[in-house]
């Protein structure tokens, strides 16, 4: 384990260094308070300040805090936490590798062997053959550009707004660094939330609860004020279709679609009305369960399950290309709404109200 591994813990070589050292993660979380505390700092910092905090003096502590932080994020299992944590780690990496390219001051304090060149980062993500240096910057193969720029929401990143040069997209040096930052973000978020063994989860319960407390004190949920079922992720469209066809849903499926509908802004009355077509419908029980999920009759407002949980319960249905790039159904819906920004979307509630009005007439 060296300074480079500590500065860039998402690298394949950093992961290999941990494996070669024979590190037992269960033992680390149970016995190494310094690593656990630094991991907690990474996660809480991502929530409160958008960064991962000050680097630990020990390369070992700094490196091992990264996998422990990923475990903490997985234990808490909130999609907004996954997003903000991946953002913070990617931002830190971007600051470091751009500094490595331009400023030797920091390298003098950590050692030149800690640096990471742009070329090395391209190799890390198997991009060397798809990014080509030019006199004015770089050209990126269109498929690679689309893959990396798909989550960058500014209009300037849209392919229709870019020049093309023989099947490649010209980008500046800074734009390439932004695309590499996105590659880091995807690497950090990969497989999150993880399936955490009980023996590792239990020693981290205090830290996980502290993170939950921070989440509960912050307004991190995007205000979604448009309900467009056609933009729902395939899994939620499928569950909603089942409900509307009057089919019986297992408890986990019912929880998933109810929580999702509540998260996107439907009221208890609106959700109860959706369930009213179900042959086994009981208004009192449906209302109670919905109020509980929405936090009206419980201390917790529940979030819809992550993609990993949906897969574990067999509720992941007909995944599309966007599903491969996200880790939570709400992230899918937010991305779809962002893509439709500027279009005139018909809110399901508005169309329902019009239908009722026409029926009354």
Secondary structure as UniProt FT lines:
FT   HELIX           3..7
FT   TURN            9..10
FT   HELIX           12..20
FT   TURN            21..22
FT   HELIX           25..31
FT   HELIX           33..48
FT   HELIX           59..76
FT   HELIX           79..102
FT   HELIX           105..110
FT   HELIX           112..114
FT   HELIX           118..124
FT   TURN            125..126
FT   HELIX           128..130
FT   STRAND          131..133
FT   STRAND          138..141
FT   HELIX           142..149
FT   TURN            150..151
FT   HELIX           155..157
FT   HELIX           159..161
FT   STRAND          168..171
FT   HELIX           173..189
FT   TURN            190..191
FT   HELIX           198..201
FT   HELIX           202..204
FT   HELIX           205..216
FT   HELIX           229..231
FT   HELIX           234..244
FT   TURN            245..246
FT   HELIX           251..263
FT   TURN            264..265
FT   HELIX           268..275
FT   TURN            276..277
FT   TURN            279..280
FT   HELIX           283..293
FT   TURN            294..295
FT   HELIX           307..312
FT   TURN            313..314
FT   HELIX           322..325
FT   HELIX           329..339
FT   TURN            340..342
FT   HELIX           348..360
//
